């Protein structure tokens, strides 16, 4: 349904199923007060401009053009015009996928994980800023897949996992700054307890670190002991 740009969801709908509107081209996502469950990837890869949730909904809310699950304060979907609210616990898989007009994003310190393919295809994304005191632990596989305008990136001090291909196709990424360059190794398994060690001296050099993430060790999962 790549040509579907709008949809009117009737009040009788209480559940939106898995991948229901995935890879459509919806400009606006509107959730009524009656929706109690939104399946995985329901609005993935849409690149919407606006997201709203009826204020009477007890399960979901919208803030700053973000769709948020109230139970755990997880950000499910963002838009080209989103500002990630303070207090978000995680940014889920495909949250900003195909938001190709998104140019900058600020990640609040409360965010502990960035899901797989989170910023996939955000070709205009050039700036990612982490709030001081970031609690981020995990960057999912292909999280910044083909973010071709991204030139530099800082890996916050508490990150201990970077999924395979997290920066695949980031052709402009020339500098990666590791706040903690020690203890890193790479492996095919995401749960490996050992693997190929990556020298701290390599990761302390932003240019070498970028080359390792986008080329030499790009296909591996990165873990920190």
C-alpha positions as CSV (number, residue, x, y, z in Angstrom):
1,X,0.0,0.0,0.0
2,X,2.8,2.4,-0.9
3,X,0.3,4.9,-2.4
4,X,-1.9,5.0,0.8
5,X,-1.4,8.5,2.2
6,X,-4.3,8.8,4.6
7,X,-6.7,6.5,6.4
8,X,-9.7,7.1,8.7
9,X,-9.8,4.5,11.5
10,X,-13.3,4.2,12.9
11,X,-14.0,4.4,16.6
12,X,-15.1,0.7,16.5
13,X,-11.4,-0.3,16.0
14,X,-9.7,-1.2,19.3
15,X,-6.7,-3.1,18.0
16,X,-4.3,-2.2,15.1
17,X,-2.6,-5.4,14.0
18,X,1.1,-6.2,13.4
19,X,2.5,-4.5,10.3
20,X,-1.1,-3.2,9.5
21,X,0.2,0.0,7.8
22,X,3.8,-0.9,7.3
23,X,5.5,0.7,4.3
24,X,2.5,2.9,3.5
25,X,3.1,6.6,2.9
26,X,0.8,8.0,5.6
27,X,1.4,11.7,6.2
28,X,-0.7,11.8,9.4
29,X,-1.2,9.1,12.0
30,X,-4.3,9.6,14.2
31,X,-5.1,7.2,17.1
32,X,-8.6,7.3,18.7
33,X,-9.3,7.0,22.4
34,X,-10.7,3.5,21.8
35,X,-7.4,1.9,20.6
36,X,-6.0,-0.4,23.3
37,X,-3.3,-2.3,21.4
38,X,-1.0,-1.4,18.5
39,X,0.9,-4.4,17.0
40,X,4.6,-4.5,16.2
41,X,5.6,-2.5,13.1
42,X,2.0,-1.3,12.6
43,X,3.2,2.1,11.3
44,X,6.8,1.1,10.4
45,X,8.5,2.8,7.4
46,X,5.9,5.4,6.9
47,X,7.8,8.7,7.3
48,X,4.8,10.5,8.6
49,X,4.8,14.2,9.3
50,X,2.2,14.3,12.2
51,X,1.2,11.9,14.9
52,X,-1.8,12.5,17.3
53,X,-3.5,10.4,19.9
54,X,-6.9,11.3,21.5
55,X,-6.3,12.7,25.0
56,X,-8.9,10.2,26.3
57,X,-6.8,7.1,25.3
58,X,-5.6,5.2,28.4
59,X,-2.9,3.2,26.7
60,X,-1.1,5.6,24.3
61,X,-0.3,9.3,24.1
62,X,1.2,11.7,21.6
63,X,3.8,14.3,22.5
64,X,5.9,16.4,20.2
65,X,4.7,14.3,17.2
66,X,5.7,11.1,18.9
67,X,3.5,8.0,19.6
68,X,4.2,6.8,23.1
69,X,3.1,3.8,25.0
70,X,2.0,4.9,28.5
71,X,2.8,1.6,30.3
72,X,6.6,1.9,29.9
73,X,7.0,5.4,28.3
74,X,8.5,3.7,25.1
75,X,8.5,5.8,21.9
76,X,6.9,3.6,19.3
77,X,6.9,5.9,16.3
78,X,8.2,9.4,15.4
79,X,7.8,11.6,12.5
80,X,9.7,14.1,10.3
81,X,8.7,16.8,12.8
82,X,9.3,15.0,16.1
83,X,11.2,16.2,19.2
84,X,11.8,13.2,21.5
85,X,10.3,14.0,24.9
86,X,12.3,13.9,28.1
87,X,11.6,10.7,30.1
88,X,11.4,8.3,27.2
89,X,12.7,4.9,28.2
90,X,13.5,3.4,24.8
91,X,13.1,4.1,21.1
92,X,11.6,1.1,19.5
93,X,12.5,-0.7,16.2
94,X,11.6,1.3,13.0
95,X,10.4,4.3,15.1
96,X,11.8,6.9,12.6
97,X,12.3,4.6,9.6
98,X,12.0,6.4,6.3
99,X,11.6,9.9,7.9
100,X,13.6,11.3,5.1
101,X,13.1,14.9,6.0
102,X,14.4,14.5,9.6
103,X,17.6,16.5,9.8
104,X,18.5,16.4,13.6
105,X,17.5,14.5,16.6
106,X,18.2,14.9,20.3
107,X,18.2,11.7,22.5
108,X,17.2,12.4,26.1
109,X,19.4,10.9,28.9
110,X,16.6,8.6,30.0
111,X,16.7,6.5,26.8
112,X,18.4,3.2,27.4
113,X,18.0,1.5,24.0
114,X,17.6,2.4,20.4
115,X,15.9,-0.4,18.4
116,X,16.9,-2.0,15.2
117,X,16.3,0.0,12.0
118,X,15.2,2.9,14.2
119,X,16.5,5.6,11.8
120,X,16.7,3.4,8.7
121,X,16.7,5.5,5.6
122,X,16.7,8.9,7.3
123,X,18.9,10.3,4.5
124,X,18.8,13.9,5.7
125,X,19.7,13.1,9.3
126,X,23.0,14.9,9.9
127,X,23.0,15.5,13.6
128,X,22.4,13.1,16.6
129,X,22.9,14.7,20.0
130,X,22.8,12.8,23.3
131,X,21.9,14.6,26.4
132,X,24.5,14.9,29.1
133,X,24.4,11.9,31.5
134,X,23.0,9.5,28.8
135,X,21.9,6.1,30.1
136,X,22.0,4.5,26.7
137,X,23.1,0.9,26.8
138,X,22.2,-0.6,23.4
139,X,22.1,0.5,19.7
140,X,20.2,-2.1,17.7
141,X,21.2,-3.7,14.4
142,X,20.9,-1.4,11.4
143,X,19.8,1.4,13.7
144,X,21.2,4.1,11.4
145,X,21.1,2.2,8.2
146,X,21.9,4.4,5.2
147,X,21.8,7.7,7.1
148,X,23.9,9.1,4.3
149,X,24.1,12.6,5.7
150,X,25.5,11.6,9.1
151,X,29.1,12.9,9.4
152,X,29.9,12.3,13.0
153,X,28.5,10.3,16.0
154,X,29.3,10.0,19.7
155,X,28.9,6.6,21.4
156,X,27.8,7.4,25.0
157,X,29.9,6.1,27.9
158,X,27.4,3.4,29.1
159,X,26.8,1.8,25.7
160,X,27.8,-1.9,25.8
161,X,26.1,-3.2,22.6
162,X,26.1,-2.1,19.0
163,X,24.2,-4.4,16.6
164,X,25.5,-5.6,13.3
165,X,25.2,-3.1,10.5
166,X,24.2,-0.3,12.9
167,X,25.9,2.2,10.6
168,X,25.7,0.3,7.3
169,X,25.7,2.6,4.3
170,X,26.5,5.8,6.3
171,X,28.8,6.9,3.5
172,X,29.5,10.4,5.1
173,X,30.4,9.1,8.6
174,X,34.0,10.1,9.0
175,X,34.3,10.5,12.8
176,X,33.0,8.3,15.6
177,X,33.8,9.4,19.2
178,X,33.7,6.6,21.8
179,X,33.3,8.0,25.4
180,X,34.4,4.6,26.6
181,X,36.9,3.0,24.1
182,X,38.0,0.1,26.4
183,X,36.8,-3.5,26.5
184,X,35.1,-3.8,23.1
185,X,35.1,-7.0,21.0
186,X,33.0,-8.1,18.0
187,X,31.3,-11.4,17.2
188,X,28.6,-12.8,15.0
189,X,26.4,-13.7,18.0
190,X,24.7,-10.9,19.9
191,X,25.2,-12.8,23.1
192,X,28.8,-13.8,22.7
193,X,31.0,-13.4,25.8
194,X,34.2,-13.2,23.8
195,X,35.2,-12.4,20.2
196,X,37.7,-10.4,18.2
197,X,39.1,-7.7,20.4
198,X,39.0,-4.1,19.1
199,X,42.0,-2.1,20.4
200,X,41.1,0.8,22.6
201,X,43.7,2.9,20.7
202,X,41.8,2.3,17.5
203,X,38.5,3.5,19.0
204,X,40.2,6.5,20.6
205,X,40.9,7.7,17.1
206,X,37.6,9.0,15.6
207,X,38.6,8.4,12.0
208,X,39.7,4.8,12.7
209,X,36.6,4.1,14.8
210,X,34.4,5.3,12.0
211,X,36.1,3.0,9.5
212,X,35.8,0.0,11.9
213,X,32.0,0.6,12.3
214,X,31.2,1.2,8.7
215,X,33.6,-1.2,7.0
216,X,36.1,-3.5,8.7
217,X,33.9,-4.8,11.5
218,X,30.5,-3.6,10.1
219,X,28.9,-7.0,9.8
220,X,29.5,-8.0,13.4
221,X,27.8,-7.3,16.7
222,X,29.9,-5.1,18.9
223,X,29.9,-5.9,22.7
224,X,31.8,-4.4,25.6
225,X,33.0,-6.5,28.5
